Amino acid sequence: MSDPKPDALLPLPTAVFHILIALADRDRHGYSIMQDVSTRTGGKTQLSAGTLYSSIRRMLEQGLIEELADSPDPSSSDERRRYYRLSRFGKRVAAAEVERLNMLVRQARATGLVTGA
Amino acid sequence: MRAKAVYRALLYFYPAAFRHEYGDQMLYMFAEQLGDARRSGGQLSQARLWLRAALDALVIAPQEHWHVIAQDLSYALRTMAASVRFTVFAVLSLALGIGANIAIFGLWNGVLHAPLPGVQKPEQLVMLSDPDTPGMWTGRWIGRTDGDRQRLTYSEFEQLRDNASVFSSLMASQSNFDTWRARYGNGEWEQVKGRLVSGGYFQVLGVTPVIGRAFTAADDQGDAPYAVLSYNYWQRRFGGRPEVLGQTLTIRTTLLTIIGVAPRRFFGETSGQQPDLWIPLRMQPALMPGQDWLHDKGPEKTMWLNVFGRLNPGVTQAQAEAQSNALFQAGLETFYGNNLSPERRRDVLDQHLRIRSAARGASDVRTQFAASLTTMLAAVGVLLLIACANLANLLLARGAARRPEMALRLSLGASHGRLIRQMITESLTLAVLGGLAGLVAAVFLHAALARLMAGNNPDFHMSFSLDPLVVAFAFASTLASALLFGLLPAWQATKTDAGESLKDLGRSASASRGRMRWGRFLVSMQLALSLPLLVGAGLLTRTAYNLQRVDLGYPTANLLLVRIGTREGGYDALRRQRLFEELLSEFQRNPAIRTASFSLLGVFSGGNSALEIQVEGDVAKSDNDRGSAVDTVGPGYFSTLGVPMVLGREILESDHAGAPRVCVINEAFAKQFFQDRNPIGRHITAMEERSKTTCQVVGVAKDARTQNLRGRIEPRFYMPAMQPPSDIVNPIFLIRPVTASAPALAVVREAIQRADTSIPILESATMEEQLAPLTAQDRAIAQLAAAFGAVAILLAAVGLYGVLSYGIARRRSEIAIRIALGARPRAVIAMILRETSGVILTGLALGAGLAYVASRWITSQLYGVAPQDPLTLMLSAAMLVAVALGATYLPAQQAARLEPMAALRE
């Protein structure tokens, strides 16, 4: 994927955005991503294995994330686990998605559709 | 543990590549989620987890599959776009191959298999007559092979319709497809084609008119001067104007009112015909003055109807047959009464109705076309096989070129299965494009084929219809082609391992050897499959040739056939006789005409006539011995036709009404009924309509073919037209002009006009024109087979050329070294020819075997040539070898011209 436009991928599917957020602070394996999403959403969003890995497959192809060659923490967890990292492109796409959502929220407020914090 | 096994099973819903990549990860994750759920203690959350997993298998997994397919497809399209020439060649050859298959299958299906179009629930329709033999029969019952009645009389139909409780409804239609002269209002006379049908016709078939009304049961009761038009005719003749209702048309002198138009897809009860209009049966006497076919008046029955019906719910075919036959037998008893000899009684009562499915309707071409269509379907199937072998060969070559690419993809982690799937997707894409183009080609090919097959049958019309069976066939042949030409190359191309990627795979010996071996095998197969097609084409061509040169027993050149009608002029039997005499002397006076005579049947008119007879001194051994074909002929018939007399004399002018009754027999008749006795002077008694006629044999004519080109010449006797009870209404005049036939027709026309201006010429043709349609179908099929054979051998040649070019390109350095070491060009060519001879000989041997088996299938379609005719086989084989050697010679010569230094430096 040589330098595609981030906008081409927007809007992001919910699962994809959640995975990007989960990988923002550190590299994670699949189960860890699922847990993070669950915690952040107060258990409202539970990614199933199928949804998660189907999304990961697509995100890898789109260059949003990268797979790590080695486990970052060989001592703690078994090395069969695969770890994923947010790519630079992934960050740009996430930023673009946030910008898109921000604009929507601004517009909703400006028109008085919603008021709020 | 059990949970893991179950989840692992669920993973099989996903594509293999996805499963290999992420299956383990998904399993870990699922196991941990399950553990979490157990710890938090919820049976419900465990159940929810399983539900999600199952749902993923049903929703996410198909998405993943589609993703792989889309990937393969876009890759396939890119590959195809990269080699446009190959793609175009492949798609075109498939389009032609698949298209020809669909077209012939469509025709085969339409004629032999498809249910009647436009008819409701055709599978419930039954028929009480024989669906495959059209025509009519008048007379007493003579020699039959079985007791199945082929057609019914109107009275028999009425009796069944009114009394048989097993049928919910019953209708009858005229078996013959009629052509009438008609005019609308005071317009010009024009020809219309149609049928007489009973009042229940449309109701039994479940057909509702698009405008107006159909016939009803009331139309069977009395005069019903109405007509219902077919949709196509309505569109063609009246531009689909609804004002046509209420308009009148005149047929002969009968005024009919148009009351309705049948729906678009309905063509009637006979498949392959498109009537213009239908008229109630009750109008028969009005349309055919002087003939009443509505009543069984005795002693003859006029059997001219096909009877169709639907069974009442719960009634079996056997029950229906039992009741119908009981009624039918009772009718026969009443009709024949008790004044028959016991033997004769047994004979006439030995008739049965058989109830058969009429889902496919009646057909007058089904039997005739069946063998040809099946043969052509087989031939065109073989052609597709050859085309597939050709494509497989081209793909093998491409596959060899793509081995580095495959090796690279393997080393990047793709599995063999994944690559095969990729290659098959490419083949499928090609095949689907070819199949779609083939479908378009089929529409045109079908029309051309139907015209070609129709040949001698102008009434045959069958448009291409995409019924479910044809669609299934198109789909299946496309899929089968893809597998046939795609599997082997896919397997070969991916038979490499990742480690080879760094070597020069294109030149690796094992790769090219495998490719060569399979390539040679495929070419052998192509040659083998071509041979039966060539042999078949040869046999059918010789059949057509032979049929056009059948010795009829008389010269065909300079013979004119003219059928005139005497019904219009209001002639009675006596005046007719005088008219014929006048016409004959009119012809005789004419210097442009050498001789002339006439007969009831003429030659190759499509009609025939037979009578029950008793032959003096002959004891009938079987039913067949009690009947003979007969013709009624004018004076000088045999000398005009040019048939020599073997014994005695021919029928002369002196055999008039006042003279003793005489007749002439042919050799076949003499052989069957007189064996070695001298027939001259013996008597034959003909059981004619209402009377017996005894005549004395005065001559034996040499056997001549007057009605059939094939088969044996049947025993026939000839009665004088000028002696009662002969009465020919529409005689066929046989005229031998002095010179060319074309201006002679004008002379004949003038002569007839001079005799009576009201006499119409119903038909006129030269003998050549009369015979041409009889061999049209054979010629058409021979041409088609020849075309198939040519395409087959051409494809095989292309295949052979391709394999050899490839092989020589691979061996450039080897050949260069040979040349450098002093091999002469001729030696190089000889070497390559030697190597090819194996391929050719294998193909030839296999092909000869196939041809031997296949030619047996077409035995019944041959004439004057044995199915295993050695000359045809040898010529076909020689042609095959010649083409194969031609295809070898070109690349061999290129090899021989190789510049050793240039080749070695590469």
Interface residues (C-beta under 8 A of the other chain):
Chain A: H29 G30 Y31 M34 Q46 S48 A49 G50 T51 L52 Y53 S54 I56 R57 R58 R80 R81 R82
Chain B: Y14 F18 E21 Y22 D24 Q25 M26 L27 Y28 M29 F30 E32 Q33 L49 R52 A53 L55 D56 A57 V59 I60 A61 Q63 E64 H67
